[in-house]
Amino acid sequence: TLVSFALLWAGAWASIHFGYWLGLVLVLPAAGFLLRLFMLQHDCGHGSFFGRRRLDDWTGRAIGVLTLTPYDYWRRAHAEHHASAGNLDERGVGDITTLTVAEYTALTPGGRLGYRLYRNPFVMFVIGPAWLFLFKQRLPFGMMKSGALPWVSTMATNAVIVVLAALLVWAVGLVPFLLVHLPIVLLAGSAGVWLFYVQHQFEDTHWSK
């Protein structure tokens, strides 16, 4: 997966010199392989990819640099999500905001508009992923007082991202780097959020107190 992603990334970079639309042809599968790397990171977070937890964790941390997702911070939030999924009293960590009909009708008109905008497909699958992966995960939001690990994980991931991005910019140039990498990240993020959404938001989803 990693080799395929790297080759497609390099191919997209080489192709944009002959036309940006040609490069976009390779951006699409590259985004798919970046999404697959996130899936592997997810399995590492559950300790189910390798037979050793330490190997899972360090593989997840390395992949987190590419997926822009600090591994230890994400793993803790994801564990809380699994522990509270479907529990109306434990919403808010690692999930998509979901209100009951009674909660929605109790909102002010402005609150209802905000909720509908939040769940609008353009916001949910375009603006939301960009905010999540480019900005929100640069700080351990929701875990500011949860000890050092979320901070260490987030800051270390940010530092390695900066170094890797700087090396790529030095090698290929700022504009080519942004033309290739930004759409890959945004497409992979949108697809990932959509997959997460359809796994949890469907007509027969069970919620209870």
C-alpha atoms as a printed R data frame, in Angstrom:
    type eleno elety resid chain resno       x      y       z
1   ATOM     1    CA   THR     A     1   0.000  0.000   0.000
2   ATOM     2    CA   LEU     A     2   2.757  2.430   0.930
3   ATOM     3    CA   VAL     A     3   4.808  1.668  -2.194
4   ATOM     4    CA   SER     A     4   1.735  2.055  -4.415
5   ATOM     5    CA   PHE     A     5   0.886  5.372  -2.760
6   ATOM     6    CA   ALA     A     6   4.437  6.675  -3.224
7   ATOM     7    CA   LEU     A     7   4.568  5.604  -6.883
8   ATOM     8    CA   LEU     A     8   1.201  7.172  -7.656
9   ATOM     9    CA   TRP     A     9   2.231 10.370  -5.862
10  ATOM    10    CA   ALA     A    10   5.429 10.553  -7.902
11  ATOM    11    CA   GLY     A    11   3.510  9.743 -11.078
12  ATOM    12    CA   ALA     A    12   1.004 12.512 -10.396
13  ATOM    13    CA   TRP     A    13   3.850 14.966  -9.800
14  ATOM    14    CA   ALA     A    14   5.548 13.959 -13.072
15  ATOM    15    CA   SER     A    15   2.258 14.103 -14.972
16  ATOM    16    CA   ILE     A    16   1.282 17.643 -13.979
17  ATOM    17    CA   HIS     A    17   4.211 18.916 -16.033
18  ATOM    18    CA   PHE     A    18   2.324 17.707 -19.111
19  ATOM    19    CA   GLY     A    19  -1.043 18.975 -17.908
20  ATOM    20    CA   TYR     A    20  -2.713 19.203 -14.517
21  ATOM    21    CA   TRP     A    21  -5.720 17.154 -15.594
22  ATOM    22    CA   LEU     A    22  -3.387 14.304 -16.493
23  ATOM    23    CA   GLY     A    23  -1.957 14.442 -12.993
24  ATOM    24    CA   LEU     A    24  -5.430 14.324 -11.479
25  ATOM    25    CA   VAL     A    25  -5.961 10.924 -13.095
26  ATOM    26    CA   LEU     A    26  -3.318  9.541 -10.732
27  ATOM    27    CA   VAL     A    27  -4.422 11.675  -7.784
28  ATOM    28    CA   LEU     A    28  -7.651  9.663  -7.518
29  ATOM    29    CA   PRO     A    29  -6.065  6.220  -6.945
30  ATOM    30    CA   ALA     A    30  -3.384  7.836  -4.764
31  ATOM    31    CA   ALA     A    31  -6.166  9.143  -2.516
32  ATOM    32    CA   GLY     A    32  -7.593  5.627  -2.391
33  ATOM    33    CA   PHE     A    33  -4.273  4.216  -1.190
34  ATOM    34    CA   LEU     A    34  -3.952  7.004   1.404
35  ATOM    35    CA   LEU     A    35  -7.395  6.025   2.672
36  ATOM    36    CA   ARG     A    36  -6.229  2.415   2.819
37  ATOM    37    CA   LEU     A    37  -3.237  3.513   4.899
38  ATOM    38    CA   PHE     A    38  -5.688  5.103   7.325
39  ATOM    39    CA   MET     A    39  -7.549  1.790   7.501
40  ATOM    40    CA   LEU     A    40  -4.286  0.061   8.401
41  ATOM    41    CA   GLN     A    41  -3.657  2.729  11.026
42  ATOM    42    CA   HIS     A    42  -7.148  2.019  12.355
43  ATOM    43    CA   ASP     A    43  -6.352 -1.696  12.674
44  ATOM    44    CA   CYS     A    44  -3.096 -0.834  14.433
45  ATOM    45    CA   GLY     A    45  -5.117  1.272  16.875
46  ATOM    46    CA   HIS     A    46  -7.201 -1.791  17.699
47  ATOM    47    CA   GLY     A    47  -4.055 -3.910  18.110
48  ATOM    48    CA   SER     A    48  -5.245 -6.200  15.337
49  ATOM    49    CA   PHE     A    49  -2.749 -5.674  12.518
50  ATOM    50    CA   PHE     A    50   0.348 -7.357  13.949
51  ATOM    51    CA   GLY     A    51   0.735 -9.884  16.712
52  ATOM    52    CA   ARG     A    52   2.611 -7.404  18.916
53  ATOM    53    CA   ARG     A    53   1.105 -4.275  20.372
54  ATOM    54    CA   ARG     A    54   4.330 -2.292  20.208
55  ATOM    55    CA   LEU     A    55   4.703 -3.011  16.492
56  ATOM    56    CA   ASP     A    56   1.093 -1.984  15.943
57  ATOM    57    CA   ASP     A    57   1.631  1.277  17.816
58  ATOM    58    CA   TRP     A    58   4.820  2.338  16.037
59  ATOM    59    CA   THR     A    59   3.392  1.398  12.649
60  ATOM    60    CA   GLY     A    60   0.297  3.448  13.476
61  ATOM    61    CA   ARG     A    61   2.435  6.414  14.521
62  ATOM    62    CA   ALA     A    62   4.416  6.275  11.271
63  ATOM    63    CA   ILE     A    63   1.284  6.043   9.136
64  ATOM    64    CA   GLY     A    64  -0.218  8.923  11.122
65  ATOM    65    CA   VAL     A    65   2.340 11.264   9.575
66  ATOM    66    CA   LEU     A    66   0.954 10.493   6.110
67  ATOM    67    CA   THR     A    67  -2.707 10.566   7.164
68  ATOM    68    CA   LEU     A    68  -2.187 13.772   9.204
69  ATOM    69    CA   THR     A    69  -3.647 11.929  12.186
70  ATOM    70    CA   PRO     A    70  -1.696 11.852  15.485
71  ATOM    71    CA   TYR     A    71  -1.939  8.183  16.366
72  ATOM    72    CA   ASP     A    72  -2.043  8.117  20.174
73  ATOM    73    CA   TYR     A    73  -4.464 11.030  20.353
74  ATOM    74    CA   TRP     A    74  -6.713  9.437  17.709
75  ATOM    75    CA   ARG     A    75  -6.491  5.975  19.296
76  ATOM    76    CA   ARG     A    76  -7.741  7.267  22.659
77  ATOM    77    CA   ALA     A    77 -10.599  9.224  21.042
78  ATOM    78    CA   HIS     A    78 -11.500  6.219  18.900
79  ATOM    79    CA   ALA     A    79 -11.544  3.936  21.938
80  ATOM    80    CA   GLU     A    80 -13.937  6.328  23.667
81  ATOM    81    CA   HIS     A    81 -16.078  6.295  20.538
82  ATOM    82    CA   HIS     A    82 -16.304  2.494  20.611
83  ATOM    83    CA   ALA     A    83 -17.076  2.508  24.313
84  ATOM    84    CA   SER     A    84 -19.954  4.958  23.884
85  ATOM    85    CA   ALA     A    85 -21.338  4.305  20.377
86  ATOM    86    CA   GLY     A    86 -25.131  4.309  20.451
87  ATOM    87    CA   ASN     A    87 -25.273  5.742  23.996
88  ATOM    88    CA   LEU     A    88 -27.232  9.008  23.982
89  ATOM    89    CA   ASP     A    89 -25.658 10.008  27.301
90  ATOM    90    CA   GLU     A    90 -22.086  9.600  26.055
91  ATOM    91    CA   ARG     A    91 -22.049 11.462  22.757
92  ATOM    92    CA   GLY     A    92 -19.373 13.906  21.642
93  ATOM    93    CA   VAL     A    93 -16.044 12.067  21.389
94  ATOM    94    CA   GLY     A    94 -14.907 10.678  18.063
95  ATOM    95    CA   ASP     A    95 -18.347 10.699  16.496
96  ATOM    96    CA   ILE     A    96 -20.668 12.746  14.295
97  ATOM    97    CA   THR     A    97 -23.011 15.010  16.226
98  ATOM    98    CA   THR     A    98 -26.469 13.404  16.211
99  ATOM    99    CA   LEU     A    99 -29.575 14.799  17.901
100 ATOM   100    CA   THR     A   100 -32.832 13.096  18.735
101 ATOM   101    CA   VAL     A   101 -36.028 14.538  17.260
102 ATOM   102    CA   ALA     A   102 -36.943 15.962  20.673
103 ATOM   103    CA   GLU     A   103 -33.525 17.629  21.011
104 ATOM   104    CA   TYR     A   104 -33.782 19.078  17.525
105 ATOM   105    CA   THR     A   105 -37.270 20.512  18.034
106 ATOM   106    CA   ALA     A   106 -36.143 22.066  21.329
107 ATOM   107    CA   LEU     A   107 -33.463 24.101  19.545
108 ATOM   108    CA   THR     A   108 -33.856 27.743  18.610
109 ATOM   109    CA   PRO     A   109 -34.323 28.487  14.890
110 ATOM   110    CA   GLY     A   110 -30.649 29.431  14.716
111 ATOM   111    CA   GLY     A   111 -29.665 26.170  16.409
112 ATOM   112    CA   ARG     A   112 -31.744 24.165  13.948
113 ATOM   113    CA   LEU     A   113 -30.129 25.993  11.040
114 ATOM   114    CA   GLY     A   114 -26.673 25.306  12.466
115 ATOM   115    CA   TYR     A   115 -27.452 21.616  12.884
116 ATOM   116    CA   ARG     A   116 -28.825 21.348   9.347
117 ATOM   117    CA   LEU     A   117 -25.773 23.141   7.944
118 ATOM   118    CA   TYR     A   118 -23.461 20.862   9.938
119 ATOM   119    CA   ARG     A   119 -25.133 17.802   8.415
120 ATOM   120    CA   ASN     A   120 -25.366 19.251   4.909
121 ATOM   121    CA   PRO     A   121 -23.433 16.938   2.517
122 ATOM   122    CA   PHE     A   122 -21.154 19.755   1.295
123 ATOM   123    CA   VAL     A   123 -20.210 20.701   4.857
124 ATOM   124    CA   MET     A   124 -20.016 17.093   6.080
125 ATOM   125    CA   PHE     A   125 -17.940 15.671   3.235
126 ATOM   126    CA   VAL     A   126 -16.017 18.663   1.843
127 ATOM   127    CA   ILE     A   127 -15.513 21.391   4.448
128 ATOM   128    CA   GLY     A   128 -15.552 19.012   7.425
129 ATOM   129    CA   PRO     A   129 -12.726 16.698   6.291
130 ATOM   130    CA   ALA     A   130 -10.555 19.683   5.344
131 ATOM   131    CA   TRP     A   131 -11.090 21.204   8.812
132 ATOM   132    CA   LEU     A   132 -10.520 17.884  10.568
133 ATOM   133    CA   PHE     A   133  -7.342 16.716   8.856
134 ATOM   134    CA   LEU     A   134  -5.642 20.043   8.093
135 ATOM   135    CA   PHE     A   135  -6.471 21.998  11.248
136 ATOM   136    CA   LYS     A   136  -8.385 20.274  14.055
137 ATOM   137    CA   GLN     A   137  -5.958 17.372  14.478
138 ATOM   138    CA   ARG     A   138  -3.008 19.737  14.852
139 ATOM   139    CA   LEU     A   139  -4.015 20.179  18.510
140 ATOM   140    CA   PRO     A   140  -5.454 17.528  20.867
141 ATOM   141    CA   PHE     A   141  -8.925 19.079  21.036
142 ATOM   142    CA   GLY     A   142 -11.092 17.315  23.580
143 ATOM   143    CA   MET     A   143  -8.062 15.978  25.441
144 ATOM   144    CA   MET     A   144  -6.319 19.151  26.555
145 ATOM   145    CA   LYS     A   145  -6.345 17.900  30.183
146 ATOM   146    CA   SER     A   146  -5.817 14.182  29.505
147 ATOM   147    CA   GLY     A   147  -2.137 14.042  30.316
148 ATOM   148    CA   ALA     A   148   0.995 14.275  28.218
149 ATOM   149    CA   LEU     A   149   0.421 11.489  25.692
150 ATOM   150    CA   PRO     A   150  -2.131 13.255  23.444
151 ATOM   151    CA   TRP     A   151   0.105 16.335  23.380
152 ATOM   152    CA   VAL     A   152   3.297 14.366  22.690
153 ATOM   153    CA   SER     A   153   1.580 12.370  19.961
154 ATOM   154    CA   THR     A   154   0.112 15.455  18.300
155 ATOM   155    CA   MET     A   155   3.196 17.651  18.483
156 ATOM   156    CA   ALA     A   156   5.561 14.874  17.395
157 ATOM   157    CA   THR     A   157   3.317 14.054  14.437
158 ATOM   158    CA   ASN     A   158   3.129 17.743  13.513
159 ATOM   159    CA   ALA     A   159   6.912 18.065  13.657
160 ATOM   160    CA   VAL     A   160   7.521 15.078  11.392
161 ATOM   161    CA   ILE     A   161   4.814 16.325   8.989
162 ATOM   162    CA   VAL     A   162   6.597 19.682   8.744
163 ATOM   163    CA   VAL     A   163   9.972 18.011   8.091
164 ATOM   164    CA   LEU     A   164   8.564 15.649   5.467
165 ATOM   165    CA   ALA     A   165   6.598 18.424   3.754
166 ATOM   166    CA   ALA     A   166   9.680 20.663   3.743
167 ATOM   167    CA   LEU     A   167  11.766 17.917   2.118
168 ATOM   168    CA   LEU     A   168   9.132 17.349  -0.566
169 ATOM   169    CA   VAL     A   169   8.795 21.084  -1.226
170 ATOM   170    CA   TRP     A   170  12.577 21.313  -1.537
171 ATOM   171    CA   ALA     A   171  12.598 18.362  -3.950
172 ATOM   172    CA   VAL     A   172   9.630 19.211  -6.196
173 ATOM   173    CA   GLY     A   173   8.724 22.836  -5.434
174 ATOM   174    CA   LEU     A   174   5.919 24.384  -3.383
175 ATOM   175    CA   VAL     A   175   3.298 24.717  -6.121
176 ATOM   176    CA   PRO     A   176   3.705 21.162  -7.509
177 ATOM   177    CA   PHE     A   177   3.628 19.800  -3.950
178 ATOM   178    CA   LEU     A   178   0.352 21.590  -3.184
179 ATOM   179    CA   LEU     A   179  -1.173 20.689  -6.567
180 ATOM   180    CA   VAL     A   180  -0.525 17.002  -5.919
181 ATOM   181    CA   HIS     A   181  -0.727 16.473  -2.176
182 ATOM   182    CA   LEU     A   182  -3.592 18.760  -1.198
183 ATOM   183    CA   PRO     A   183  -6.210 17.128  -3.470
184 ATOM   184    CA   ILE     A   184  -4.995 13.677  -2.407
185 ATOM   185    CA   VAL     A   185  -5.475 14.534   1.269
186 ATOM   186    CA   LEU     A   186  -8.845 16.192   0.693
187 ATOM   187    CA   LEU     A   187 -10.213 13.360  -1.462
188 ATOM   188    CA   ALA     A   188  -9.007 10.688   0.965
189 ATOM   189    CA   GLY     A   189 -10.420 12.665   3.904
190 ATOM   190    CA   SER     A   190 -13.800 13.095   2.228
191 ATOM   191    CA   ALA     A   191 -14.016  9.397   1.395
192 ATOM   192    CA   GLY     A   192 -12.960  8.450   4.926
193 ATOM   193    CA   VAL     A   193 -15.550 10.684   6.591
194 ATOM   194    CA   TRP     A   194 -18.222  9.337   4.225
195 ATOM   195    CA   LEU     A   195 -17.320  5.737   5.124
196 ATOM   196    CA   PHE     A   196 -17.464  6.580   8.820
197 ATOM   197    CA   TYR     A   197 -20.797  8.333   8.308
198 ATOM   198    CA   VAL     A   198 -22.535  5.465   6.509
199 ATOM   199    CA   GLN     A   199 -21.278  2.995   9.122
200 ATOM   200    CA   HIS     A   200 -23.076  4.897  11.893
201 ATOM   201    CA   GLN     A   201 -25.898  6.906  10.311
202 ATOM   202    CA   PHE     A   202 -28.608  4.747   8.818
203 ATOM   203    CA   GLU     A   203 -32.309  4.214   9.410
204 ATOM   204    CA   ASP     A   204 -32.081  1.252  11.792
205 ATOM   205    CA   THR     A   205 -29.175  2.555  13.889
206 ATOM   206    CA   HIS     A   206 -29.936  1.851  17.553
207 ATOM   207    CA   TRP     A   207 -29.534  4.589  20.166
208 ATOM   208    CA   SER     A   208 -30.450  4.334  23.833
209 ATOM   209    CA   LYS     A   209 -29.716  5.959  27.182
